[in-house]
Amino acid sequence: MTESATKMQWKAEACCGQARAGHLHTAHGTIPTPTFMPVGTVGTVKAMTMDAVRSTGAGIILGNTYHLMLRPGAERVRRMGGLHRMMDWSGPILTDSGGFQVMSLGALRKLDQDGVTFNSHIDGSKHRLTPESSTDIQHALDATITMCFDECPALPATPERLESSMELSMRWAARSREAFVQRPGYGQFGIVQGGTERDLRARSAKALTDIGFEGYAIGGLAVGEGQELMFSTLDFTTPLLPQDHARYLMGVGTPDDLLGGVERGVDMFDCVMPTRAGRTARAYTERGTLNMRNARHAEDNRPISPDCDCLACSRHSRAYLHHLFRANEILGPMLLTWHNLAYYQRLMRQIRVAIVDGTLPQKALALRADWAAGDWTQDEFPQPDWPPVP
């Protein structure tokens, strides 16, 4: 094979405004973009089997360096054949570098120019992460996409704090790249930092493109700045990134966040929202978010959504899901997580089709109007004569 045939690469298929449809080619399969990555932090997407995750249409998932290095340990994962084999996932896996989790530890961590020393949130044991060790751990996990180690300060922050953090992250990015082991179909993404400051984002993007990565992530957003400021930051950040590489917005978000990110040129997303919501009785639908604990669902024989073919919607009623959550039965979170991930994947497919067809502006208007309309009325979506009696 030629080098171009074996390296990780993103190829464009269509554009509609700033939005892009394409394919990300990796050693573990080709992923259509835009795409949403379910979060499998500790080697599992919570409440889901891998067969269930596959059934939603997901093609790539996310794992986390910080959590997996603490338990079960990167070397143990390596001995078990890597994360793909251990968790029964043959598709691509992107691993977060652990930087965000370590920075979130507050008093439990100590930052210096070389890396971060921290105490485990599990047992208090002392550990250290550097750009080199984070990259080595991700290699041991057999991550298809490795993220460079960075610092992600919480917002709001002073321009001086953001500048020093961004400059440190760029030095760490260069060290992460040096430690990365090139393999056919594998890649490493650099992470643009700089808060909501235009000049800092520009300097960060240039530093990363000068280093050269297989893809570029936008970090440091969805950390308290609000959607409007997040979108305005994307407006001036995504055009700074190479047109022929994948762009990944980290830790985002709601359905409207995903749509807004795609409109601004983002190709990849991850977020715990759909799985966390599934465990707390919140269902994402074409008509907004529903609370399945709400008493109005207690005798509603309709599925969550008329447009969903997930197990929750094809076999069970809202009344049953309401009962499961009121009874604290584990099946409730399992079914609703399945539904939410299926909805996120269906949304991304719809957005992708609209980009290819050149109709994304019209589709975006329709999606937002439906989210704002609220739950279907009985006239719009009558109670069906189902589920069938076994």
PECORDA-V618069 format. One record per helix or strand. SS is the DSSP state (H for helix, E for strand). FROM is the first residue (numbers start at 1). TO is the last residue. If there is no record, write none. Layout:
BEGIN
<<SS;FROM;TO> <SS;FROM;TO>>
END
This chain:
BEGIN
<<H;3;6> <E;9;16> <E;19;26> <E;29;33> <E;35;39> <H;50;55> <E;60;64> <H;65;70> <H;74;79> <H;83;87> <E;92;96> <H;99;103> <H;106;108> <E;109;111> <E;115;119> <E;126;130> <H;131;141> <E;145;147> <H;159;179> <E;187;192> <H;198;211> <E;215;218> <H;227;240> <E;246;249> <E;252;252> <H;255;263> <E;268;270> <H;273;279> <E;282;285> <E;288;291> <H;295;297> <H;311;315> <H;318;326> <H;330;357> <H;360;373>>
END
